[in-house]
Amino acid sequence: AVLCDSTSNNQQCSNRRLGIVLERLQRPQQQCRRHHQGLLKERRAGE
């Protein structure tokens, strides 16, 4: 039973990840660029 539960949970997780990726792809490019620049700034600040 535990194995069945864990596999179904993994399936749900991968489905959720796919949904997030699809959402990102559907977003306008500008938002993606802004988000990417924000990540770069955070990395530089962290160094």
C-alpha distances in whole Angstrom, upper triangle without the diagonal:
4,5,5,6,9,10,11,12,14,15,17,18,20,21,23,24,26,27,29,30,32,33,35,36,38,39,43,44,46,43,41,45,45,41,42,45,44,41,44,46,43,43,47,47,44,46
4,5,5,6,9,10,10,12,14,15,16,18,20,21,22,24,26,27,29,30,31,33,35,36,38,41,42,44,41,39,42,42,39,39,42,41,38,41,43,40,40,43,43,40,42
4,5,5,6,9,10,11,12,14,15,17,18,20,21,23,24,26,27,29,30,32,33,35,36,40,41,43,40,38,41,41,38,38,41,40,37,40,42,39,39,43,43,40,42
4,6,5,6,9,10,11,12,14,16,17,18,20,21,23,24,26,27,29,30,32,33,35,39,40,42,39,37,40,41,38,38,41,40,38,40,43,40,40,43,44,41,43
4,6,5,6,9,10,11,12,14,15,16,18,20,21,23,24,26,27,29,30,32,33,37,38,40,37,35,38,39,35,36,39,38,35,38,40,38,38,41,41,39,41
4,6,5,6,9,10,10,12,14,15,16,18,20,21,22,24,26,27,29,30,32,35,36,38,35,33,36,37,33,33,37,35,33,35,38,35,34,38,38,36,38
4,5,5,6,9,10,11,12,14,15,16,18,20,21,22,24,26,27,29,30,34,35,37,34,32,35,36,33,33,36,35,33,35,38,35,35,39,39,37,39
4,5,5,6,9,10,10,12,14,15,16,18,20,21,23,24,26,27,29,33,34,36,33,31,35,35,32,33,36,35,33,36,38,35,35,39,40,37,39
4,5,5,6,9,10,10,12,14,15,17,18,20,21,23,24,26,27,31,32,34,31,29,32,33,29,30,33,32,30,33,35,32,32,36,36,34,36
4,5,5,6,9,10,10,12,14,15,16,18,20,21,23,24,26,29,30,32,29,27,30,31,28,28,32,30,28,31,33,31,30,34,35,32,34
4,5,5,6,9,10,11,12,14,15,16,18,20,21,23,25,28,29,31,29,27,30,31,28,28,32,31,29,32,34,32,32,36,36,34,36
4,6,5,6,9,10,10,12,14,15,16,18,20,21,23,26,28,30,27,25,29,29,26,27,31,29,27,31,33,31,31,35,35,33,36
4,5,5,6,9,10,11,12,14,15,17,18,20,21,25,26,28,25,23,26,27,23,24,28,26,24,27,29,27,27,31,31,30,32
4,5,5,6,9,10,10,12,14,15,16,18,20,24,24,27,24,22,25,26,23,23,27,26,24,27,29,27,27,31,32,30,32
4,5,5,6,9,10,11,12,14,15,17,19,22,23,26,23,22,25,26,23,24,28,27,25,28,30,29,29,33,33,32,34
4,5,5,6,9,10,11,12,14,15,17,20,22,24,21,19,23,23,20,22,25,24,22,26,28,26,26,30,31,29,32
4,5,5,6,9,10,11,12,14,16,19,20,22,19,17,20,21,18,19,22,22,20,23,25,23,24,27,28,27,29
4,5,5,6,9,10,11,12,14,18,19,21,19,17,20,22,19,20,23,23,21,24,27,26,26,29,30,29,31
4,5,5,6,9,10,11,12,16,18,20,18,16,20,21,18,20,23,23,21,24,27,26,26,30,31,30,32
4,5,5,6,9,10,11,14,15,17,15,13,17,18,15,16,20,19,18,21,23,22,23,26,27,26,28
4,5,5,6,9,10,13,14,16,14,12,15,17,14,15,19,19,17,20,22,22,22,25,27,26,28
4,5,5,6,9,12,13,16,14,13,16,18,16,17,21,21,20,23,25,25,25,28,30,29,31
4,5,5,6,10,12,14,12,11,15,16,14,16,19,19,18,21,23,23,24,27,28,28,30
4,5,5,8,9,11,9,8,11,13,11,12,15,16,15,18,20,20,21,24,25,25,27
4,6,8,8,12,11,9,12,14,13,14,17,18,18,20,22,23,23,26,27,28,29
4,7,9,12,11,10,14,15,14,16,19,19,20,22,24,24,26,28,29,30,32
4,6,8,7,7,11,12,11,13,16,16,17,19,21,22,23,25,27,27,30
4,6,6,7,9,10,11,13,15,16,17,19,21,22,23,25,26,28,30
4,5,5,6,9,10,10,12,14,15,17,18,20,21,23,24,26,27
4,5,5,6,9,10,11,12,14,15,16,18,20,21,22,24,26
4,5,5,6,9,10,10,12,14,15,16,18,20,21,22,25
4,5,5,6,9,10,11,12,14,15,17,18,20,21,23
4,5,5,6,8,10,10,12,14,15,17,18,20,21
4,5,5,6,9,10,11,12,14,15,16,18,20
4,5,5,6,9,10,11,12,14,15,17,19
4,5,5,6,9,10,11,13,14,15,17
4,5,5,6,9,10,11,12,14,16
4,5,5,6,9,10,11,12,14
4,5,5,6,9,10,10,13
4,5,5,6,9,10,11
4,5,5,6,9,10
4,5,5,6,9
4,5,5,6
4,5,5
4,6
4
